[in-house]
């Protein structure tokens, strides 16, 4: 599943480090729209998400970005 196809959906993300996230995707940024920062770091495409279940760092409703290179697998959830 492409990241852009997850916009507005509830998904389960399995990260490459084994972390499991249950989130709602609230925004998407393509790799063309994600310009390098001042140090030349470039993260590629990413989704901006709101947590549906608490994570190690965020309570329910917490918002953060997940870059494509961090994601191992995506599943749609109800």
MDAnalysis code that builds the backbone (N, CA, C; Angstrom):
import MDAnalysis as mda
import numpy as np

u = mda.Universe.empty(234, n_residues=78, atom_resindex=np.repeat(np.arange(78), 3), trajectory=True)
u.add_TopologyAttr("name", ["N", "CA", "C"] * 78)
u.add_TopologyAttr("resid", np.arange(1, 79))
u.add_TopologyAttr("resname", ["UNK", "UNK", "UNK", "UNK", "UNK", "UNK", "UNK", "UNK", "UNK", "UNK", "UNK", "UNK", "UNK", "UNK", "UNK", "UNK", "UNK", "UNK", "UNK", "UNK", "UNK", "UNK", "UNK", "UNK", "UNK", "UNK", "UNK", "UNK", "UNK", "UNK", "UNK", "UNK", "UNK", "UNK", "UNK", "UNK", "UNK", "UNK", "UNK", "UNK", "UNK", "UNK", "UNK", "UNK", "UNK", "UNK", "UNK", "UNK", "UNK", "UNK", "UNK", "UNK", "UNK", "UNK", "UNK", "UNK", "UNK", "UNK", "UNK", "UNK", "UNK", "UNK", "UNK", "UNK", "UNK", "UNK", "UNK", "UNK", "UNK", "UNK", "UNK", "UNK", "UNK", "UNK", "UNK", "UNK", "UNK", "UNK"])
u.atoms.positions = np.array([
    [0.841, -1.169, 0.000],
    [0.000, 0.000, 0.000],
    [0.894, 1.243, 0.000],
    [0.564, 2.188, -0.852],
    [1.318, 3.432, -0.929],
    [0.915, 4.337, 0.224],
    [1.867, 5.124, 0.711],
    [1.567, 6.038, 1.815],
    [0.458, 7.012, 1.451],
    [0.461, 7.508, 0.234],
    [-0.566, 8.479, -0.166],
    [-1.970, 7.879, -0.121],
    [-2.090, 6.569, -0.246],
    [-3.387, 5.898, -0.208],
    [-3.934, 5.739, 1.213],
    [-3.124, 6.045, 2.224],
    [-3.564, 5.883, 3.606],
    [-4.231, 7.146, 4.166],
    [-4.197, 8.238, 3.437],
    [-4.733, 9.505, 3.920],
    [-6.193, 9.360, 4.355],
    [-6.496, 9.761, 5.597],
    [-7.844, 9.699, 6.140],
    [-8.239, 8.347, 6.704],
    [-7.342, 7.376, 6.656],
    [-7.674, 6.014, 7.100],
    [-7.033, 5.685, 8.442],
    [-7.646, 4.732, 9.129],
    [-7.052, 4.161, 10.336],
    [-6.179, 2.993, 9.900],
    [-4.929, 3.008, 10.357],
    [-3.995, 1.969, 9.947],
    [-3.171, 1.462, 11.123],
    [-2.633, 0.266, 10.931],
    [-1.651, -0.297, 11.848],
    [-0.323, -0.256, 11.107],
    [0.671, 0.342, 11.730],
    [2.005, 0.432, 11.140],
    [2.931, -0.470, 11.941],
    [3.669, -1.308, 11.239],
    [4.743, -2.066, 11.858],
    [6.039, -1.429, 11.358],
    [6.779, -0.867, 12.295],
    [8.019, -0.172, 11.953],
    [9.163, -1.170, 11.806],
    [10.222, -0.749, 11.142],
    [11.363, -1.641, 10.928],
    [12.037, -2.028, 12.243],
    [11.840, -1.232, 13.311],
    [12.414, -1.581, 14.614],
    [11.476, -2.457, 15.453],
    [10.319, -2.851, 14.879],
    [9.373, -3.719, 15.567],
    [8.254, -2.984, 16.293],
    [8.330, -1.675, 16.393],
    [7.283, -0.887, 17.033],
    [5.984, -1.018, 16.242],
    [4.877, -1.193, 16.954],
    [3.560, -1.273, 16.319],
    [2.769, -0.027, 16.703],
    [2.247, 0.671, 15.701],
    [1.469, 1.886, 15.916],
    [0.076, 1.694, 15.344],
    [-0.929, 2.168, 16.071],
    [-2.306, 2.205, 15.567],
    [-2.693, 3.670, 15.504],
    [-2.891, 4.152, 14.271],
    [-3.020, 5.591, 14.055],
    [-4.055, 5.914, 12.988],
    [-4.482, 7.183, 12.968],
    [-5.290, 7.726, 11.880],
    [-4.371, 8.661, 11.101],
    [-4.342, 8.501, 9.787],
    [-3.491, 9.338, 8.940],
    [-4.236, 10.642, 8.660],
    [-3.621, 11.769, 9.047],
    [-4.285, 13.060, 8.886],
    [-3.624, 13.941, 7.827],
    [-2.443, 13.540, 7.345],
    [-1.800, 14.311, 6.275],
    [-0.743, 13.447, 5.606],
    [-0.410, 13.810, 4.399],
    [0.598, 13.098, 3.610],
    [1.476, 14.129, 2.919],
    [2.785, 13.894, 2.918],
    [3.727, 14.752, 2.200],
    [4.566, 13.869, 1.285],
    [4.570, 14.196, 0.005],
    [5.335, 13.404, -0.963],
    [6.824, 13.719, -0.836],
    [7.630, 12.848, -1.402],
    [9.076, 13.082, -1.356],
    [9.457, 14.338, -2.143],
    [8.666, 14.711, -3.138],
    [8.950, 15.923, -3.905],
    [8.679, 17.188, -3.091],
    [7.766, 17.099, -2.124],
    [7.421, 18.249, -1.292],
    [8.214, 18.323, 0.004],
    [9.045, 17.345, 0.270],
    [9.835, 17.315, 1.494],
    [11.269, 17.699, 1.157],
    [11.537, 18.980, 1.210],
    [12.862, 19.492, 0.849],
    [13.885, 19.177, 1.940],
    [15.147, 19.056, 1.550],
    [16.203, 18.811, 2.547],
    [16.279, 19.963, 3.556],
    [16.693, 19.632, 4.785],
    [16.882, 20.688, 5.778],
    [18.235, 21.365, 5.558],
    [18.591, 22.284, 6.423],
    [19.825, 23.050, 6.258],
    [21.084, 22.189, 6.294],
    [20.995, 21.017, 6.916],
    [22.146, 20.117, 6.993],
    [22.163, 19.096, 5.860],
    [21.212, 19.206, 4.925],
    [21.157, 18.288, 3.793],
    [20.451, 16.982, 4.084],
    [19.852, 16.854, 5.280],
    [19.117, 15.640, 5.623],
    [17.812, 15.605, 4.838],
    [17.506, 14.463, 4.269],
    [16.307, 14.326, 3.441],
    [15.570, 13.070, 3.846],
    [14.326, 13.233, 4.279],
    [13.587, 12.097, 4.802],
    [12.630, 11.436, 3.839],
    [12.456, 11.995, 2.634],
    [11.521, 11.407, 1.689],
    [10.079, 11.617, 2.107],
    [9.185, 10.784, 1.570],
    [7.759, 10.948, 1.861],
    [7.455, 10.543, 3.298],
    [6.383, 11.141, 3.832],
    [5.957, 10.774, 5.174],
    [4.471, 11.036, 5.347],
    [3.917, 10.402, 6.390],
    [2.536, 10.640, 6.773],
    [2.543, 11.293, 8.149],
    [1.564, 12.152, 8.386],
    [1.382, 12.766, 9.691],
    [0.182, 12.076, 10.308],
    [0.343, 11.577, 11.528],
    [-0.654, 10.694, 12.119],
    [-1.103, 11.164, 13.500],
    [-2.280, 10.659, 13.908],
    [-2.820, 10.868, 15.258],
    [-3.005, 9.483, 15.876],
    [-2.492, 9.295, 17.083],
    [-2.546, 7.977, 17.707],
    [-3.964, 7.581, 18.105],
    [-4.285, 6.319, 17.869],
    [-5.555, 5.729, 18.290],
    [-5.367, 4.932, 19.578],
    [-4.146, 4.450, 19.792],
    [-3.763, 3.722, 21.005],
    [-2.465, 4.346, 21.496],
    [-2.271, 4.411, 22.819],
    [-1.045, 5.024, 23.336],
    [0.214, 4.322, 22.803],
    [1.269, 5.104, 22.656],
    [2.567, 4.562, 22.265],
    [3.538, 4.828, 23.408],
    [4.775, 4.460, 23.212],
    [5.800, 4.701, 24.226],
    [5.957, 6.202, 24.506],
    [5.726, 7.036, 23.487],
    [5.985, 8.468, 23.626],
    [4.742, 9.350, 23.528],
    [3.607, 8.801, 23.098],
    [2.411, 9.614, 22.865],
    [1.169, 8.973, 23.465],
    [0.312, 9.806, 24.053],
    [-0.994, 9.372, 24.520],
    [-1.944, 9.328, 23.318],
    [-3.145, 8.810, 23.505],
    [-4.161, 8.815, 22.459],
    [-4.383, 10.268, 22.022],
    [-4.404, 10.505, 20.726],
    [-4.583, 11.849, 20.191],
    [-3.277, 12.567, 19.902],
    [-2.154, 12.003, 20.327],
    [-0.854, 12.606, 20.027],
    [-0.586, 12.565, 18.530],
    [0.089, 13.577, 18.015],
    [0.345, 13.672, 16.572],
    [1.842, 13.731, 16.296],
    [2.235, 13.021, 15.226],
    [3.642, 13.000, 14.836],
    [3.766, 12.492, 13.402],
    [4.961, 12.626, 12.841],
    [5.229, 12.175, 11.472],
    [5.887, 10.805, 11.493],
    [5.551, 9.998, 10.487],
    [6.204, 8.707, 10.280],
    [6.719, 8.699, 8.844],
    [8.023, 8.589, 8.680],
    [8.634, 8.589, 7.351],
    [8.532, 7.204, 6.711],
    [8.464, 7.196, 5.413],
    [8.347, 5.944, 4.672],
    [9.458, 4.963, 4.970],
    [10.678, 5.459, 5.168],
    [11.812, 4.567, 5.416],
    [11.742, 3.891, 6.790],
    [10.854, 4.364, 7.682],
    [10.685, 3.767, 9.008],
    [9.672, 2.624, 9.016],
    [8.921, 2.470, 7.928],
    [7.787, 1.552, 7.887],
    [8.152, 0.239, 7.203],
    [7.857, -0.854, 7.908],
    [8.045, -2.197, 7.349],
    [6.765, -2.691, 6.691],
    [5.599, -2.412, 7.365],
    [4.321, -2.927, 6.875],
    [3.193, -2.013, 7.329],
    [2.146, -1.928, 6.477],
    [0.947, -1.155, 6.805],
    [-0.278, -2.035, 6.589],
    [-1.206, -1.993, 7.557],
    [-2.467, -2.708, 7.433],
    [-3.612, -1.746, 7.738],
    [-4.691, -1.841, 6.975],
    [-5.897, -1.050, 7.274],
    [-6.585, -1.670, 8.483],
    [-7.139, -0.817, 9.376],
    [-7.913, -1.295, 10.506],
    [-9.235, -0.548, 10.555],
    [-10.198, -1.093, 11.247],
    [-11.519, -0.475, 11.387],
    [-11.482, 0.578, 12.465],
])
